Amino acid sequence: MSFAKVYPLYIAKVEKKGRTKAEVDEIIHWLTGYSQEELEGLLEKQTDFETFFAEAPEMNPSRASIKGVICGVRVEDIEEPVMQEIRYLDKLIDELAKGKAMDKILR
């Protein structure tokens, strides 16, 4: 699945709750190490999730501290690496949409 197809859904989800695209981008930068220019290039190229995470400049080691349930599954229990990375991102976006402070989201 293309990251570019899901990205606008992330934006829509948080904007409905009064948060911003810039905050979504900040979460992505924190998680993956991509710059804004790199992120825009990936969106333009319709990069798939597997490549998006595999080519990330620097996956944040603190992502292992992301705990909780997303889509009925505990993120820390997901065994498939790419799916776990996707769910880490989903969990952070959910926390943003729920109004959690950025300093709490970016552990």
C-alpha positions in Angstrom: 0.0 0.0 0.0 1.2 3.5 -0.8 2.1 5.7 2.0 0.8 8.6 -0.1 -2.7 7.2 -0.1 -2.8 6.9 3.7 -1.1 10.3 4.5 -4.1 12.4 3.6 -6.2 10.2 5.8 -3.9 11.0 8.7 -4.2 14.7 8.0 -8.0 14.6 7.7 -8.2 12.6 11.0 -6.2 15.1 13.0 -7.6 18.2 11.4 -11.1 17.1 12.4 -9.9 17.3 16.0 -8.3 20.7 15.6 -4.7 19.6 15.0 -2.5 20.3 12.0 -0.6 18.8 9.1 2.5 20.3 10.5 2.1 18.2 13.7 1.6 15.1 11.6 4.8 15.9 9.7 6.6 16.5 13.0 5.6 13.0 14.2 6.8 11.5 10.9 10.1 13.3 11.1 10.5 12.2 14.8 9.7 8.6 13.9 11.7 8.2 10.7 14.3 10.9 10.5 13.0 12.1 7.1 13.3 15.8 6.3 10.3 17.7 5.0 11.8 17.7 1.5 12.4 13.9 1.6 8.8 13.4 2.9 7.3 15.4 0.1 9.4 13.4 -2.4 8.2 10.1 -1.1 4.6 11.3 -1.3 5.2 12.4 -4.9 6.7 9.1 -5.8 3.8 7.1 -4.2 6.3 5.2 -2.1 4.9 2.1 -0.5 5.0 1.6 3.3 7.7 -1.1 3.2 10.1 1.2 1.3 9.0 4.2 3.4 10.2 2.5 6.5 13.1 0.5 5.0 14.7 3.6 3.6 14.1 5.9 6.6 17.2 7.9 7.4 17.1 7.1 11.1 14.2 5.2 12.8 13.9 6.7 16.3 15.1 4.1 18.9 12.5 5.5 21.3 9.7 4.1 19.1 10.0 0.9 21.2 8.4 2.8 24.1 5.2 3.2 22.1 2.7 1.0 23.8 -1.1 0.5 23.5 -3.8 -0.8 21.3 -4.5 0.1 17.7 -7.2 -1.6 15.7 -7.7 -4.0 18.6 -4.0 -5.2 18.7 -1.3 -4.2 21.1 1.4 -2.5 19.0 4.2 -4.0 21.2 3.0 -7.5 20.4 3.0 -7.2 16.6 5.7 -9.6 15.2 5.8 -8.5 11.5 8.4 -5.7 11.4 6.8 -3.5 8.7 3.3 -3.9 10.2 4.7 -2.9 13.6 6.2 0.3 12.2 2.9 1.1 10.5 1.1 0.6 13.8 3.6 2.7 15.7 2.8 5.6 13.3 -0.9 4.9 13.5 -0.7 5.0 17.3 1.1 8.3 17.3 -1.4 9.8 14.9 -4.3 8.5 17.1 -2.7 10.2 20.2 -2.4 13.4 18.3 -6.1 13.2 17.2 -7.1 12.5 20.8 -5.5 15.8 21.9 -2.4 14.5 23.6 0.4 17.1 23.9 3.3 16.7 21.4 5.9 16.4 24.1 4.0 13.3 25.4 3.5 11.9 21.9 7.2 12.3 21.1 8.4 10.3 24.1 
